[in-house]
Amino acid sequence: MLDPVRIQAEDFSQNEEVEALKASSRRMGGIATFIGCARDFSEGREVSQIGFEAYGSMALAEMNKLRSEAIEKFGLLDARIVHRVTTVQAGDNIVFIAAGAAHRAAAFDACRWMIDELKQRVPIWKKEITPQGDAWVTPHP
Amino acid sequence: MIKVLFFGPVADRVQTHEMQMDFSPGMTLHNVIAHLGIQHPGAFSIVSLIAVNQNQVHDKQMALQDNDEIAFMAKFSGG
């Protein structure tokens, strides 16, 4: 069974992640998921690839903390967070978040909270590779 | 020795991801920032987070220990 919190270069399978989440509890009545994927256009420029860099050990520790906090804060039955650190093409998956709860409201709220917190707290950086050159991305709210 | 790490845009500006500094008793985080900031002002102008041993630090007067790992980081942009 794959760890519920991972940083990896390879793509993830949403189906496998959701199955793993569901396997953790039969009391789960609602699952909310978020997938972040690579756009081919940003700030008026074509983007051909996106490269990621992470402070791996700190990022993984912070993602584990974030998952535990989400479970506690929203009363989740389980949660999963997977972030790719590699170079991706437009349309490729970047990040997967899933929140499983007894009811939908907690799942939706926790899923949104986890991706918002991840963007602020997890030491990962993205660089857009464009025909005009490369540029590190300035964080968006 | 103190291990100093740089990531993303900060690493680009320092032109390395890692360097070592000699440890001396009484050394503080501020000493490291002052030393490297003079050499790499462009990189340090975008540093917004500092971690010591993978924990974010706000107190620049923090005393360092031998073998500490310091990371200088720009704002995160994952996800």
Backbone of each chain as ProteinMPNN parsed JSONL, in Angstrom:
{"seq_chain_A": "MLDPVRIQAEDFSQNEEVEALKASSRRMGGIATFIGCARDFSEGREVSQIGFEAYGSMALAEMNKLRSEAIEKFGLLDARIVHRVTTVQAGDNIVFIAAGAAHRAAAFDACRWMIDELKQRVPIWKKEITPQGDAWVTPHP", "coords_chain_A": {"N_chain_A": [[0.85, -1.208, 0.0], [0.559, 2.174, -0.887], [2.15, 4.977, 0.658], [0.236, 7.448, 2.409], [1.079, 10.073, 2.172], [3.141, 11.578, -0.064], [6.094, 12.443, -1.987], [6.983, 12.457, -5.266], [8.491, 11.57, -8.429], [7.18, 10.281, -10.492], [3.982, 9.9, -12.186], [0.712, 9.893, -10.605], [-2.039, 7.707, -9.763], [-5.306, 8.55, -9.799], [-7.476, 6.869, -9.293], [-6.299, 4.717, -7.882], [-5.437, 6.068, -5.613], [-7.855, 6.976, -4.502], [-9.099, 4.546, -4.016], [-7.386, 3.52, -2.081], [-7.821, 5.359, -0.072], [-10.549, 4.906, 0.488], [-10.349, 2.346, 1.462], [-9.505, 2.668, 4.001], [-11.558, 3.159, 5.773], [-14.888, 2.123, 6.474], [-16.772, 3.862, 7.141], [-16.83, 6.056, 5.645], [-18.472, 8.563, 3.94], [-18.289, 10.568, 2.173], [-16.106, 11.809, -0.273], [-13.728, 14.129, -1.204], [-11.8, 15.393, -3.848], [-8.822, 16.913, -5.154], [-7.086, 17.836, -8.031], [-4.163, 19.201, -9.152], [-2.99, 20.491, -12.153], [-0.807, 20.901, -15.034], [-0.793, 23.905, -16.815], [-0.822, 25.224, -20.19], [-0.387, 27.832, -20.563], [0.393, 30.936, -19.148], [0.253, 33.964, -17.405], [0.099, 35.408, -19.797], [1.902, 34.115, -21.443], [3.07, 31.392, -23.467], [3.476, 28.191, -22.102], [5.739, 25.63, -22.048], [6.808, 23.574, -20.498], [6.848, 22.62, -17.02], [8.994, 22.889, -14.333], [9.855, 21.385, -11.225], [11.071, 21.944, -7.917], [12.13, 20.854, -4.732], [12.513, 21.164, -1.169], [13.122, 18.429, -0.064], [13.054, 16.765, 2.42], [11.999, 18.51, 4.349], [9.689, 19.321, 3.086], [8.205, 16.94, 2.903], [7.843, 16.355, 5.609], [6.303, 18.553, 6.359], [4.049, 18.193, 4.776], [3.057, 15.82, 5.868], [2.423, 16.768, 8.392], [0.486, 18.599, 7.747], [-1.531, 16.908, 6.731], [-2.191, 15.481, 9.077], [-3.134, 17.593, 10.653], [-5.358, 18.373, 9.144], [-6.996, 16.122, 9.349], [-7.557, 16.174, 12.058], [-8.659, 18.781, 12.41], [-10.943, 18.852, 10.716], [-12.238, 16.562, 11.298], [-11.78, 14.277, 9.731], [-11.864, 11.006, 8.208], [-9.824, 9.961, 6.789], [-6.98, 11.058, 4.82], [-5.163, 12.084, 1.903], [-2.125, 13.103, 0.341], [-0.315, 13.878, -2.45], [2.504, 14.912, -4.177], [4.09, 15.746, -7.171], [7.513, 15.953, -8.047], [9.341, 16.956, -10.468], [9.932, 17.356, -13.995], [7.234, 18.526, -15.805], [4.83, 18.195, -18.509], [2.485, 20.25, -20.344], [-0.794, 19.705, -19.242], [-0.159, 17.523, -17.722], [-0.351, 15.784, -14.546], [0.119, 17.338, -11.336], [-0.31, 17.673, -8.533], [-2.05, 15.866, -5.987], [-4.855, 15.74, -3.932], [-6.8, 14.374, -1.371], [-9.707, 14.079, 0.597], [-11.407, 12.307, 2.998], [-14.489, 11.801, 4.549], [-17.184, 11.389, 6.968], [-19.349, 12.78, 6.045], [-20.224, 15.023, 3.275], [-19.655, 17.822, 3.588], [-17.485, 18.269, 5.348], [-15.508, 16.949, 3.929], [-15.282, 18.427, 1.511], [-14.534, 20.963, 2.569], [-12.129, 20.373, 3.898], [-10.509, 19.465, 1.831], [-10.153, 21.728, 0.214], [-8.905, 23.341, 2.109], [-6.525, 21.954, 2.58], [-5.096, 22.091, 0.088], [-4.81, 24.838, -0.15], [-3.268, 25.42, 2.137], [-1.029, 23.858, 1.617], [0.145, 25.208, -0.52], [1.083, 27.464, 0.758], [2.714, 26.539, 2.809], [4.436, 24.412, 2.192], [7.681, 23.615, 1.205], [8.188, 23.896, -1.876], [9.006, 24.667, -5.199], [8.1, 26.126, -8.342], [9.076, 26.256, -11.749], [8.457, 27.897, -14.721], [8.847, 26.883, -18.0], [9.381, 28.411, -20.929], [9.037, 29.378, -24.428], [10.289, 31.803, -24.511], [12.097, 31.742, -22.468], [13.116, 30.711, -19.107], [11.29, 30.96, -16.025], [10.964, 31.452, -12.571], [8.067, 30.833, -10.652], [5.943, 33.267, -9.291], [4.298, 33.246, -6.205], [0.76, 32.584, -6.163], [-2.291, 33.858, -4.747]], "CA_chain_A": [[0.0, 0.0, 0.0], [1.359, 3.394, -0.979], [2.031, 5.895, 1.781], [-0.764, 8.477, 2.091], [1.732, 11.357, 1.876], [4.326, 11.246, -0.86], [6.675, 13.299, -3.019], [7.502, 11.49, -6.231], [8.653, 12.088, -9.791], [6.23, 9.643, -11.403], [2.569, 10.266, -12.1], [-0.096, 9.116, -9.652], [-3.332, 7.265, -10.275], [-6.389, 9.019, -8.928], [-8.279, 5.706, -8.876], [-5.6, 3.977, -6.822], [-5.425, 6.883, -4.392], [-9.207, 6.972, -3.925], [-9.335, 3.193, -3.48], [-6.617, 3.416, -0.832], [-8.521, 6.195, 0.915], [-11.78, 4.211, 0.862], [-10.002, 1.128, 2.194], [-9.138, 2.991, 5.387], [-12.722, 3.182, 6.659], [-16.205, 1.865, 5.882], [-17.697, 4.916, 7.598], [-16.645, 7.197, 4.754], [-19.657, 8.811, 3.102], [-17.979, 11.625, 1.206], [-14.684, 11.985, -0.606], [-13.465, 15.266, -2.101], [-10.424, 15.332, -4.358], [-8.329, 18.032, -5.967], [-5.887, 17.561, -8.827], [-3.543, 20.355, -9.796], [-2.294, 20.04, -13.357], [0.016, 21.929, -15.684], [-1.41, 24.673, -17.912], [0.124, 25.562, -21.263], [-0.429, 29.278, -20.728], [0.454, 31.598, -17.85], [0.666, 35.377, -17.429], [0.222, 35.867, -21.181], [2.967, 33.419, -22.191], [2.937, 29.96, -23.644], [4.354, 27.416, -21.215], [5.937, 24.309, -22.65], [7.041, 22.608, -19.418], [7.008, 23.189, -15.675], [9.947, 22.143, -13.522], [9.641, 21.546, -9.78], [12.195, 21.686, -7.015], [11.616, 20.791, -3.358], [13.373, 20.845, -0.019], [12.414, 17.171, 0.113], [12.786, 16.279, 3.774], [11.118, 19.464, 5.042], [8.399, 19.307, 2.39], [7.48, 15.735, 3.289], [7.452, 16.516, 7.009], [5.232, 19.549, 6.418], [2.855, 17.567, 4.182], [2.526, 14.889, 6.87], [1.832, 17.6, 9.446], [-0.728, 19.168, 7.156], [-2.54, 15.844, 6.693], [-2.646, 15.229, 10.455], [-3.927, 18.749, 11.084], [-6.644, 18.352, 8.43], [-7.793, 15.043, 9.941], [-7.986, 16.66, 13.37], [-9.465, 20.013, 12.291], [-12.216, 18.624, 10.027], [-12.794, 15.272, 11.706], [-11.728, 13.361, 8.587], [-11.536, 9.608, 8.464], [-8.487, 9.776, 6.216], [-6.627, 12.065, 3.816], [-3.958, 11.75, 1.14], [-1.491, 14.225, -0.358], [0.792, 13.43, -3.302], [3.027, 16.003, -5.019], [5.183, 15.342, -8.068], [8.66, 16.859, -8.188], [9.978, 16.531, -11.702], [9.528, 18.305, -15.033], [5.993, 18.03, -16.402], [4.346, 18.839, -19.734], [1.117, 20.776, -20.23], [-1.802, 18.65, -19.086], [0.273, 16.502, -16.755], [-0.719, 15.959, -13.138], [1.145, 17.887, -10.445], [-0.583, 17.412, -7.112], [-3.319, 15.191, -5.698], [-5.305, 15.867, -2.54], [-8.096, 13.734, -1.135], [-10.206, 14.124, 1.974], [-12.535, 11.397, 3.189], [-15.179, 12.086, 5.814], [-18.49, 10.744, 7.056], [-20.294, 13.578, 5.24], [-19.546, 15.779, 2.224], [-19.211, 19.175, 3.915], [-16.135, 18.217, 5.917], [-14.586, 16.526, 2.867], [-15.044, 19.591, 0.639], [-13.808, 22.024, 3.292], [-10.772, 19.915, 4.198], [-9.763, 19.367, 0.58], [-9.795, 23.115, -0.128], [-7.963, 23.823, 3.126], [-5.208, 21.31, 2.404], [-4.339, 22.614, -1.06], [-4.446, 26.23, 0.167], [-2.175, 25.383, 3.116], [0.153, 23.294, 0.949], [0.788, 26.253, -1.328], [1.747, 28.428, 1.636], [3.588, 25.964, 3.852], [5.32, 23.317, 1.78], [8.789, 24.181, 0.421], [8.292, 23.423, -3.256], [9.013, 25.813, -6.121], [7.911, 25.743, -9.739], [9.675, 27.112, -12.776], [7.815, 27.745, -16.025], [9.787, 26.856, -19.109], [8.633, 28.978, -22.054], [9.904, 29.643, -25.58], [11.039, 33.038, -24.247], [13.042, 31.526, -21.376], [12.577, 30.108, -17.881], [11.01, 31.913, -14.942], [10.367, 30.911, -11.348], [6.708, 31.344, -10.486], [5.625, 34.04, -8.088], [3.112, 32.594, -5.627], [-0.58, 33.15, -6.325], [-3.122, 33.648, -3.567]], "C_chain_A": [[0.88, 1.249, 0.0], [1.106, 4.284, 0.227], [1.029, 6.998, 1.427], [-0.168, 9.857, 1.791], [3.029, 11.052, 1.141], [4.778, 12.421, -1.717], [7.311, 12.332, -3.998], [7.621, 12.138, -7.599], [7.54, 11.544, -10.688], [4.795, 10.114, -11.172], [1.871, 9.402, -11.047], [-1.389, 8.701, -10.353], [-4.408, 7.72, -9.311], [-7.212, 7.84, -8.415], [-7.616, 4.945, -7.738], [-5.603, 4.755, -5.507], [-6.793, 6.853, -3.71], [-9.526, 5.59, -3.339], [-8.608, 3.015, -2.15], [-7.29, 4.215, 0.28], [-9.762, 5.453, 1.419], [-11.486, 2.977, 1.712], [-9.718, 1.406, 3.672], [-10.339, 2.992, 6.326], [-14.014, 2.919, 5.889], [-17.208, 2.951, 6.291], [-17.654, 6.145, 6.695], [-17.871, 7.369, 3.863], [-19.409, 9.869, 2.052], [-16.486, 11.74, 0.992], [-14.574, 13.171, -1.556], [-12.016, 15.171, -2.552], [-10.102, 16.608, -5.126], [-7.117, 17.528, -6.737], [-5.412, 18.877, -9.404], [-2.791, 19.839, -11.01], [-1.654, 21.222, -14.085], [-0.748, 22.578, -16.842], [-0.356, 24.97, -18.975], [0.213, 27.066, -21.483], [-0.429, 29.919, -19.348], [0.963, 33.022, -18.017], [0.94, 35.852, -18.866], [1.298, 35.167, -21.997], [2.62, 31.948, -22.353], [3.918, 29.266, -22.709], [4.511, 26.02, -21.793], [6.144, 23.225, -21.592], [7.048, 23.355, -18.077], [7.959, 22.287, -14.891], [9.698, 22.415, -12.04], [10.91, 21.231, -9.012], [11.63, 21.717, -5.595], [12.758, 20.656, -2.363], [12.737, 19.562, 0.53], [12.065, 16.776, 1.53], [11.828, 17.201, 4.522], [9.73, 19.44, 4.415], [7.572, 18.099, 2.827], [6.989, 15.826, 4.738], [6.265, 17.478, 7.118], [3.938, 18.977, 5.827], [2.23, 16.564, 5.154], [1.819, 15.64, 7.996], [0.482, 18.148, 8.975], [-1.867, 18.13, 7.122], [-3.097, 15.586, 8.089], [-3.532, 16.363, 10.951], [-5.302, 18.737, 10.427], [-7.554, 17.289, 9.038], [-8.384, 15.503, 11.273], [-8.999, 17.808, 13.239], [-10.86, 19.742, 11.709], [-12.856, 17.279, 10.394], [-12.818, 14.258, 10.566], [-11.478, 11.931, 9.046], [-10.17, 9.27, 7.881], [-8.238, 10.883, 5.189], [-5.347, 11.641, 3.133], [-3.45, 12.995, 0.419], [-0.303, 13.671, -1.146], [1.223, 14.599, -4.175], [4.153, 15.466, -5.879], [6.278, 16.401, -8.046], [9.496, 16.319, -9.333], [9.722, 17.631, -12.715], [8.316, 17.73, -15.746], [5.65, 18.831, -17.658], [2.93, 19.371, -19.47], [0.133, 19.614, -20.181], [-1.423, 17.587, -18.081], [-0.213, 16.824, -15.342], [0.449, 16.51, -12.333], [0.907, 17.441, -9.003], [-1.956, 16.761, -6.971], [-3.619, 15.34, -4.213], [-6.617, 15.122, -2.425], [-8.447, 13.798, 0.342], [-11.418, 13.217, 2.058], [-13.152, 11.615, 4.555], [-16.509, 11.333, 5.835], [-19.488, 11.46, 6.147], [-19.54, 14.541, 4.325], [-18.965, 17.127, 2.663], [-17.774, 19.181, 4.442], [-15.113, 17.839, 4.844], [-14.253, 17.698, 1.949], [-14.16, 20.622, 1.344], [-12.348, 21.625, 3.515], [-9.912, 19.866, 2.936], [-9.266, 20.756, 0.17], [-8.715, 23.639, 0.838], [-6.575, 23.229, 2.891], [-4.441, 21.865, 1.218], [-3.931, 24.08, -0.798], [-3.25, 26.272, 1.127], [-0.886, 24.863, 2.474], [0.896, 24.385, 0.182], [1.567, 27.244, -0.465], [2.852, 27.824, 2.48], [4.616, 24.964, 3.381], [6.41, 23.833, 0.837], [9.011, 23.478, -0.919], [8.211, 24.663, -4.149], [8.81, 25.305, -7.532], [8.512, 26.782, -10.68], [8.973, 26.836, -14.099], [8.87, 27.855, -17.12], [9.008, 27.269, -20.356], [9.583, 29.178, -23.237], [10.752, 30.904, -25.374], [12.082, 32.88, -23.144], [12.344, 30.955, -20.156], [12.318, 31.186, -16.826], [10.403, 31.192, -13.756], [9.033, 31.592, -11.126], [6.576, 32.105, -9.171], [4.325, 33.479, -7.527], [1.812, 33.357, -5.892], [-1.367, 32.949, -5.053], [-4.085, 32.483, -3.77]], "O_chain_A": [[1.821, 1.363, 0.785], [-0.006, 4.341, 0.752], [0.974, 7.437, 0.278], [-0.843, 10.711, 1.218], [3.903, 10.357, 1.659], [3.981, 13.269, -2.12], [8.098, 11.474, -3.598], [6.946, 13.123, -7.895], [7.02, 12.262, -11.542], [4.452, 10.648, -10.118], [2.361, 8.342, -10.654], [-1.774, 9.258, -11.381], [-4.421, 7.324, -8.145], [-7.601, 7.81, -7.248], [-8.264, 4.573, -6.76], [-5.752, 4.177, -4.43], [-6.881, 6.721, -2.489], [-10.153, 5.489, -2.285], [-9.147, 2.431, -1.21], [-7.32, 3.786, 1.434], [-10.001, 5.378, 2.624], [-12.28, 2.609, 2.579], [-9.695, 0.487, 4.491], [-10.176, 2.844, 7.538], [-14.206, 3.432, 4.786], [-18.353, 2.951, 5.838], [-18.341, 7.138, 6.936], [-18.261, 6.458, 3.132], [-20.218, 10.051, 1.142], [-15.704, 11.766, 1.942], [-15.245, 13.214, -2.587], [-11.118, 14.905, -1.752], [-10.982, 17.279, -5.666], [-6.234, 16.878, -6.176], [-6.169, 19.585, -10.067], [-2.042, 18.867, -10.916], [-1.93, 22.383, -13.784], [-1.274, 21.897, -17.722], [0.843, 24.968, -18.698], [0.807, 27.526, -22.458], [-1.175, 29.489, -18.468], [1.971, 33.261, -18.681], [1.888, 36.597, -19.115], [1.582, 35.575, -23.123], [1.97, 31.343, -21.501], [5.056, 29.708, -22.549], [3.525, 25.313, -22.003], [5.705, 22.088, -21.771], [7.233, 24.571, -18.029], [7.752, 21.077, -14.8], [9.37, 23.536, -11.652], [11.706, 20.375, -9.399], [10.748, 22.521, -5.294], [13.818, 20.111, -2.67], [11.929, 19.601, 1.458], [10.906, 16.481, 1.823], [10.947, 16.732, 5.243], [8.72, 19.527, 5.114], [6.375, 18.223, 3.09], [5.868, 15.426, 5.051], [5.333, 17.235, 7.885], [2.851, 19.255, 6.333], [1.006, 16.473, 5.249], [0.772, 15.218, 8.489], [-0.507, 18.152, 9.707], [-3.013, 18.443, 7.444], [-4.31, 15.483, 8.274], [-4.557, 16.125, 11.591], [-6.302, 19.054, 11.072], [-8.748, 17.525, 9.222], [-9.551, 15.253, 11.572], [-10.053, 17.8, 13.876], [-11.844, 20.333, 12.155], [-13.9, 16.915, 9.852], [-13.76, 13.474, 10.445], [-10.949, 11.69, 10.131], [-9.451, 8.415, 8.399], [-9.169, 11.557, 4.748], [-4.536, 10.919, 3.714], [-4.228, 13.825, -0.049], [0.604, 13.068, -0.572], [0.391, 15.212, -4.843], [5.065, 14.807, -5.379], [5.996, 17.6, -8.027], [10.251, 15.358, -9.182], [9.332, 18.735, -12.336], [8.348, 16.599, -16.232], [6.1, 19.961, -17.85], [2.275, 18.988, -18.5], [0.215, 18.671, -20.969], [-2.28, 16.826, -17.632], [-0.452, 17.981, -14.996], [1.609, 16.201, -12.602], [1.799, 16.905, -8.345], [-2.887, 17.055, -7.72], [-2.766, 15.103, -3.358], [-7.466, 15.234, -3.309], [-7.601, 13.599, 1.213], [-12.353, 13.35, 1.269], [-12.465, 11.619, 5.577], [-16.905, 10.72, 4.844], [-20.363, 10.829, 5.553], [-18.369, 14.843, 4.559], [-17.91, 17.536, 2.177], [-16.955, 20.001, 4.027], [-13.99, 18.343, 4.844], [-13.086, 17.938, 1.642], [-13.168, 21.092, 0.786], [-11.442, 22.439, 3.34], [-8.725, 20.189, 2.975], [-8.098, 20.928, -0.177], [-7.752, 24.288, 0.429], [-5.569, 23.931, 2.993], [-3.237, 22.093, 1.329], [-2.839, 24.502, -1.181], [-2.331, 27.071, 0.944], [0.204, 25.363, 2.751], [2.123, 24.47, 0.234], [2.58, 27.795, -0.897], [3.815, 28.506, 2.831], [5.58, 24.689, 4.096], [6.109, 24.418, -0.203], [9.872, 22.612, -1.072], [7.443, 25.587, -3.881], [9.268, 24.221, -7.894], [8.464, 27.989, -10.441], [8.899, 25.691, -14.547], [9.669, 28.791, -17.154], [8.092, 26.568, -20.787], [10.801, 29.151, -23.063], [11.807, 31.054, -25.991], [12.872, 33.794, -22.911], [11.132, 30.742, -20.164], [13.032, 32.186, -16.749], [9.454, 30.421, -13.9], [8.885, 32.787, -11.381], [7.022, 31.664, -8.112], [3.365, 33.26, -8.267], [1.767, 34.587, -5.853], [-1.143, 31.97, -4.34], [-4.865, 32.164, -2.873]]}, "seq_chain_B": "MIKVLFFGPVADRVQTHEMQMDFSPGMTLHNVIAHLGIQHPGAFSIVSLIAVNQNQVHDKQMALQDNDEIAFMAKFSGG", "coords_chain_B": {"N_chain_B": [[30.921, 21.851, 11.182], [28.709, 23.887, 9.259], [25.897, 23.243, 7.355], [24.708, 24.76, 4.484], [21.827, 25.393, 2.672], [20.286, 26.053, -0.491], [17.443, 26.827, -2.48], [15.434, 26.571, -5.474], [14.597, 29.712, -6.879], [16.402, 31.114, -5.27], [18.664, 29.486, -5.165], [19.38, 29.59, -7.84], [20.296, 32.218, -8.018], [22.434, 32.25, -6.225], [23.913, 30.44, -7.411], [24.487, 27.888, -6.647], [23.455, 24.905, -4.894], [24.19, 24.128, -2.421], [26.36, 24.779, 0.316], [29.207, 24.742, 2.554], [29.968, 25.909, 5.83], [32.434, 26.922, 8.167], [32.034, 26.019, 11.549], [31.779, 27.978, 14.482], [32.05, 28.399, 18.006], [29.353, 30.097, 19.578], [28.336, 31.159, 17.35], [25.774, 32.681, 15.409], [22.589, 32.627, 13.679], [22.276, 35.028, 12.458], [24.93, 35.785, 11.984], [25.614, 34.106, 9.862], [23.806, 34.938, 7.911], [24.651, 37.594, 7.577], [27.242, 37.24, 6.623], [26.877, 35.741, 4.204], [25.013, 37.294, 2.92], [26.289, 39.601, 2.093], [27.926, 38.632, 0.113], [26.07, 37.615, -1.679], [23.894, 39.488, -2.462], [21.68, 39.754, -4.2], [20.428, 37.27, -4.148], [19.721, 37.068, -1.453], [17.887, 39.083, -1.287], [15.504, 38.024, -2.083], [14.942, 36.105, -0.261], [12.585, 34.729, 1.834], [11.933, 32.96, 3.732], [13.445, 31.148, 6.343], [14.972, 28.196, 7.383], [16.062, 26.161, 10.063], [17.527, 23.166, 10.545], [15.304, 22.059, 9.292], [13.145, 23.331, 10.421], [11.093, 26.168, 10.469], [12.448, 29.374, 11.118], [12.323, 32.368, 12.98], [13.746, 34.019, 14.607], [16.571, 35.689, 14.251], [18.748, 35.851, 15.836], [19.247, 33.44, 16.795], [21.145, 30.876, 18.299], [23.575, 28.834, 16.784], [24.343, 25.351, 16.287], [27.021, 22.99, 15.993], [27.075, 21.205, 12.933], [24.515, 21.951, 12.174], [21.785, 22.478, 9.866], [21.028, 24.819, 7.537], [18.513, 26.454, 5.707], [17.87, 28.626, 3.047], [15.195, 30.261, 1.683], [12.975, 31.204, -0.994], [9.609, 32.552, -1.422], [7.168, 29.976, -1.402], [5.981, 28.0, -4.163], [4.572, 25.745, -4.875], [2.202, 23.14, -5.778]], "CA_chain_B": [[30.536, 22.501, 9.937], [27.3, 24.237, 9.053], [25.478, 23.003, 5.967], [23.785, 25.82, 4.039], [21.109, 24.944, 1.479], [19.523, 27.037, -1.263], [16.506, 26.154, -3.373], [14.665, 27.322, -6.462], [15.154, 30.973, -7.363], [17.55, 31.529, -4.45], [19.803, 28.685, -5.638], [19.79, 30.14, -9.139], [21.044, 33.466, -7.828], [23.707, 31.939, -5.548], [24.568, 29.54, -8.368], [24.765, 26.581, -6.031], [22.39, 24.445, -4.006], [24.694, 23.773, -1.09], [27.74, 25.12, 0.686], [29.57, 24.447, 3.951], [30.662, 26.984, 6.538], [33.053, 26.467, 9.419], [31.288, 26.37, 12.768], [32.561, 28.47, 15.619], [31.175, 28.549, 19.176], [28.729, 31.415, 19.698], [27.843, 31.552, 16.034], [24.319, 32.812, 15.321], [22.021, 32.642, 12.334], [22.564, 36.368, 11.933], [26.316, 35.775, 11.464], [25.604, 33.425, 8.56], [23.087, 35.824, 6.974], [25.497, 38.764, 7.3], [28.373, 36.788, 5.814], [26.459, 35.35, 2.853], [24.229, 38.385, 2.335], [27.219, 40.534, 1.428], [28.408, 37.973, -1.117], [24.975, 37.298, -2.609], [22.766, 40.372, -2.106], [20.524, 39.49, -5.062], [19.763, 36.06, -3.651], [19.118, 37.305, -0.14], [16.766, 40.024, -1.414], [14.247, 37.27, -2.291], [14.761, 35.106, 0.811], [11.484, 35.121, 2.713], [11.822, 31.973, 4.804], [14.698, 30.504, 6.744], [14.75, 27.024, 8.241], [17.232, 25.539, 10.672], [17.182, 21.758, 10.758], [13.981, 21.835, 8.702], [12.095, 24.06, 11.127], [11.153, 27.589, 10.144], [13.012, 30.178, 12.206], [12.089, 33.806, 12.828], [14.722, 34.731, 15.441], [17.885, 35.644, 13.593], [19.816, 35.776, 16.848], [19.294, 32.026, 17.23], [22.487, 30.292, 18.359], [23.709, 27.631, 15.965], [25.144, 24.236, 16.804], [27.8, 22.327, 14.951], [26.305, 20.289, 12.068], [23.184, 22.447, 11.829], [21.479, 22.622, 8.44], [20.254, 26.055, 7.338], [17.993, 26.587, 4.336], [17.371, 29.948, 2.685], [14.156, 29.944, 0.699], [12.027, 32.204, -1.48], [8.229, 32.121, -1.204], [6.884, 28.699, -2.027], [5.047, 28.089, -5.303], [4.162, 24.402, -5.265], [0.782, 22.91, -5.988]], "C_chain_B": [[29.041, 22.815, 9.942], [26.987, 23.974, 7.591], [24.452, 24.076, 5.597], [23.163, 25.382, 2.714], [20.344, 26.097, 0.821], [18.624, 26.268, -2.223], [15.91, 27.127, -4.381], [15.347, 28.604, -6.895], [16.356, 31.46, -6.554], [18.8, 30.774, -4.904], [20.31, 29.201, -6.985], [20.685, 31.363, -8.952], [22.378, 33.249, -7.119], [24.587, 31.073, -6.46], [25.106, 28.277, -7.72], [23.577, 26.202, -5.149], [22.889, 24.207, -2.587], [26.095, 24.325, -0.882], [27.961, 24.8, 2.163], [30.232, 25.68, 4.552], [31.277, 26.402, 7.799], [32.203, 26.913, 10.591], [32.242, 26.943, 13.796], [31.614, 28.71, 16.792], [30.637, 29.977, 19.267], [28.151, 31.924, 18.383], [26.313, 31.633, 16.039], [23.88, 32.772, 13.858], [22.337, 33.986, 11.667], [23.98, 36.435, 11.337], [26.359, 35.183, 10.063], [24.944, 34.329, 7.514], [23.973, 37.004, 6.592], [26.635, 38.38, 6.357], [27.96, 36.512, 4.369], [25.701, 36.466, 2.137], [25.096, 39.388, 1.598], [27.695, 39.94, 0.097], [27.317, 37.779, -2.157], [23.751, 38.173, -2.303], [21.514, 40.104, -2.935], [19.729, 38.291, -4.58], [19.044, 36.357, -2.337], [17.97, 38.311, -0.2], [15.446, 39.274, -1.641], [14.057, 36.164, -1.245], [13.616, 35.571, 1.712], [11.27, 34.11, 3.835], [13.179, 31.34, 5.069], [14.342, 29.318, 7.641], [16.088, 26.567, 8.806], [16.813, 24.123, 11.058], [15.721, 21.48, 10.407], [12.83, 22.447, 9.488], [12.228, 25.544, 10.827], [11.585, 28.398, 11.367], [12.743, 31.647, 11.933], [13.151, 34.61, 13.574], [16.121, 34.6, 14.845], [19.044, 35.607, 14.586], [19.976, 34.34, 17.373], [20.737, 31.503, 17.2], [22.514, 29.008, 17.537], [24.553, 26.593, 16.683], [25.94, 23.647, 15.651], [26.901, 21.309, 14.227], [24.868, 20.724, 11.794], [23.05, 22.559, 10.31], [20.568, 23.848, 8.286], [19.786, 26.107, 5.89], [17.463, 28.003, 4.14], [16.428, 29.778, 1.504], [13.33, 31.16, 0.302], [10.619, 31.686, -1.192], [7.945, 30.867, -2.011], [5.885, 28.871, -3.181], [4.655, 26.707, -5.806], [2.659, 24.326, -5.494], [0.383, 23.128, -7.433]], "O_chain_B": [[28.234, 22.107, 10.544], [27.709, 24.419, 6.698], [23.462, 24.276, 6.301], [23.868, 25.046, 1.762], [19.829, 26.989, 1.495], [18.989, 25.201, -2.716], [15.886, 28.339, -4.165], [16.529, 28.6, -7.239], [17.231, 32.141, -7.09], [19.874, 31.364, -5.014], [21.515, 29.243, -7.233], [21.695, 31.521, -9.637], [23.343, 33.97, -7.374], [25.805, 30.991, -6.304], [26.068, 27.678, -8.201], [22.803, 27.056, -4.718], [22.09, 24.096, -1.656], [26.913, 24.334, -1.802], [27.007, 24.612, 2.918], [30.962, 26.401, 3.873], [30.712, 25.503, 8.421], [31.714, 28.042, 10.626], [33.363, 26.463, 13.963], [30.492, 29.177, 16.593], [31.372, 30.943, 19.06], [27.551, 32.997, 18.329], [25.64, 30.767, 16.598], [24.692, 32.872, 12.938], [22.625, 34.054, 10.472], [24.192, 37.072, 10.305], [27.054, 35.694, 9.184], [25.436, 34.473, 6.395], [24.042, 37.376, 5.42], [26.948, 39.106, 5.414], [28.602, 36.981, 3.429], [25.739, 36.571, 0.911], [24.677, 39.957, 0.59], [27.845, 40.645, -0.9], [27.584, 37.774, -3.358], [22.697, 37.659, -1.928], [20.401, 40.217, -2.422], [18.498, 38.301, -4.603], [17.901, 35.947, -2.137], [17.166, 38.388, 0.73], [14.376, 39.839, -1.412], [13.114, 35.378, -1.339], [13.664, 36.662, 2.28], [10.519, 34.368, 4.776], [13.945, 31.04, 4.154], [13.512, 29.434, 8.543], [17.109, 26.583, 8.118], [15.857, 23.926, 11.808], [15.01, 20.771, 11.119], [11.669, 22.118, 9.248], [13.316, 26.114, 10.913], [11.151, 28.143, 12.491], [12.909, 32.123, 10.809], [13.426, 35.755, 13.216], [16.759, 33.55, 14.924], [20.188, 35.357, 14.205], [20.757, 34.086, 18.291], [21.45, 31.667, 16.21], [21.587, 28.2, 17.594], [25.359, 26.908, 17.558], [25.574, 23.791, 14.485], [26.074, 20.643, 14.849], [24.084, 19.953, 11.242], [24.03, 22.709, 9.58], [19.473, 23.892, 8.845], [20.554, 25.841, 4.966], [16.704, 28.513, 4.964], [16.798, 29.23, 0.466], [13.024, 32.024, 1.123], [10.442, 30.542, -0.776], [8.41, 30.71, -3.14], [5.054, 29.779, -3.165], [4.432, 26.509, -7.001], [1.948, 25.328, -5.411], [-0.788, 22.974, -7.78]]}, "name": "protein", "num_of_chains": 2, "seq": "MLDPVRIQAEDFSQNEEVEALKASSRRMGGIATFIGCARDFSEGREVSQIGFEAYGSMALAEMNKLRSEAIEKFGLLDARIVHRVTTVQAGDNIVFIAAGAAHRAAAFDACRWMIDELKQRVPIWKKEITPQGDAWVTPHPMIKVLFFGPVADRVQTHEMQMDFSPGMTLHNVIAHLGIQHPGAFSIVSLIAVNQNQVHDKQMALQDNDEIAFMAKFSGG"}
